[in-house]
Amino acid sequence: MSDALEATQKEIALAKFFHGNRALYDAFRAGCLTQFPLDARMVEQGLRAGDAGLVRRVAHNIKSALTMLGQDALATVALQLELAAQHNLLAEAATAWPVLAEGLDSLS
């Protein structure tokens, strides 16, 4: 994804979800960056334990946060993870997870 497109998506998210309040967006982003490593551990735990429900719930939360941050491409990967877990397709979820995990790491 181009830097210009990513910047545009962030500006749209800033306007849509935070009514242009950059400080609020930045605080939300900081909270997400703290939460994402915890979420990652829970997804990995769910995948190891075969707990599709846990993986689905955490993937849904990650997807929502990424959408609000304007990270549309990563939110789409989180949706793929969520849907795979929803349908108990843990092998498919395990394939989507590394892509999402790498993307989450790149945000910090």
C-alpha positions as CSV (number, residue, x, y, z in Angstrom):
1,M,0.0,0.0,0.0
2,S,1.3,3.4,-0.8
3,D,2.1,5.9,1.9
4,A,-0.3,8.4,0.4
5,L,-3.2,5.9,0.5
6,E,-2.4,4.9,4.1
7,A,-2.2,8.6,5.1
8,T,-5.6,9.2,3.5
9,Q,-7.2,6.2,5.3
10,K,-5.8,7.5,8.6
11,E,-7.2,11.0,7.9
12,I,-10.6,9.5,7.0
13,A,-10.6,7.5,10.3
14,L,-9.5,10.5,12.3
15,A,-12.5,12.4,10.9
16,K,-15.0,9.6,11.0
17,F,-14.3,8.0,14.4
18,F,-12.6,10.9,16.3
19,H,-14.3,14.0,14.8
20,G,-10.9,15.3,13.9
21,N,-9.6,15.2,17.4
22,R,-5.9,14.3,16.8
23,A,-5.1,14.0,20.5
24,L,-7.9,11.5,21.0
25,Y,-6.8,9.5,18.0
26,D,-3.2,9.5,19.3
27,A,-4.3,8.4,22.7
28,F,-6.4,5.6,21.2
29,R,-3.5,4.5,19.0
30,A,-1.2,4.4,22.0
31,G,-3.6,2.3,23.9
32,C,-3.9,-0.1,20.9
33,L,-0.1,-0.4,20.6
34,T,-0.1,-1.5,24.3
35,Q,-3.0,-3.9,23.8
36,F,-1.9,-5.5,20.5
37,P,0.9,-7.6,22.1
38,L,-1.6,-8.9,24.7
39,D,-4.1,-9.7,21.9
40,A,-1.3,-11.5,20.0
41,R,-0.6,-13.7,22.9
42,M,-4.3,-14.6,23.3
43,V,-4.6,-15.4,19.6
44,E,-1.6,-17.6,19.8
45,Q,-2.9,-19.3,22.9
46,G,-6.3,-19.9,21.2
47,L,-4.6,-21.3,18.1
48,R,-2.5,-23.7,20.2
49,A,-5.5,-24.8,22.3
50,G,-7.9,-25.1,19.4
51,D,-10.1,-22.4,20.9
52,A,-11.8,-21.0,17.8
53,G,-14.1,-18.8,20.0
54,L,-11.2,-17.1,21.7
55,V,-9.4,-16.5,18.3
56,R,-12.7,-15.1,16.8
57,R,-13.3,-12.7,19.7
58,V,-9.8,-11.3,19.8
59,A,-9.6,-11.1,16.0
60,H,-12.9,-9.1,16.0
61,N,-11.4,-6.7,18.6
62,I,-8.2,-6.3,16.6
63,K,-10.3,-5.7,13.4
64,S,-12.3,-3.0,15.1
65,A,-9.3,-1.2,16.5
66,L,-7.5,-1.3,13.2
67,T,-10.5,0.0,11.4
68,M,-10.7,2.9,13.8
69,L,-7.0,3.6,13.3
70,G,-7.4,3.7,9.5
71,Q,-5.4,0.5,8.9
72,D,-7.9,-0.9,6.4
73,A,-5.6,-3.5,4.8
74,L,-4.7,-5.0,8.2
75,A,-8.3,-4.8,9.3
76,T,-9.1,-7.0,6.3
77,V,-6.6,-9.6,7.4
78,A,-8.1,-9.5,10.9
79,L,-11.5,-10.1,9.3
80,Q,-10.1,-13.1,7.5
81,L,-8.8,-14.4,10.8
82,E,-12.1,-13.7,12.5
83,L,-14.2,-15.5,9.8
84,A,-11.9,-18.5,9.7
85,A,-12.2,-18.9,13.5
86,Q,-16.0,-18.3,13.3
87,H,-16.3,-21.3,10.9
88,N,-13.9,-23.3,13.1
89,L,-11.3,-23.3,10.3
90,L,-8.3,-23.1,12.6
91,A,-5.8,-24.2,10.0
92,E,-6.9,-21.3,7.8
93,A,-6.8,-19.0,10.8
94,A,-3.2,-20.2,11.6
95,T,-2.2,-19.2,8.1
96,A,-3.8,-15.7,8.4
97,W,-2.3,-15.1,11.8
98,P,1.4,-14.6,10.9
99,V,0.4,-11.9,8.3
100,L,-1.6,-10.1,10.9
101,A,1.0,-10.5,13.6
102,E,3.7,-9.0,11.3
103,G,1.4,-6.1,10.4
104,L,0.7,-5.4,14.1
105,D,4.4,-5.4,14.9
106,S,5.0,-2.9,12.1
107,L,2.7,-0.4,13.7
108,S,4.9,0.2,16.7
